[in-house]
């Protein structure tokens, strides 16, 4: 998908993952964007969760790629030190 270009700091292996997420978005008709594909692909590859204020937007695509979503409001309203964003 991103053959012939590189983004400093992002390993080339993400290119295949981004392509797979884009294909799933197209096949499933989730309505997600390229930006969403990039976020989900990197989170899936690194096995890190996505913190968002719009969990519904990523819900269907995150399930396909086993990406955990964390609602930003949970962090903001938490009593943990350093939780204010």
Number of C-alpha atoms within 10 A of each C-alpha: 12 12 8 5 9 11 8 7 6 10 10 14 10 18 18 14 20 24 17 16 24 23 13 17 20 13 9 13 11 14 12 18 12 13 11 18 23 18 17 29 24 21 19 22 14 11 14 13 17 20 15 14 13 13 16 12 14 21 14 16 23 24 11 14 18 13 22 18 21 15 14 16 14 12 15 13 11 11 10 9 6 9 12 11 8
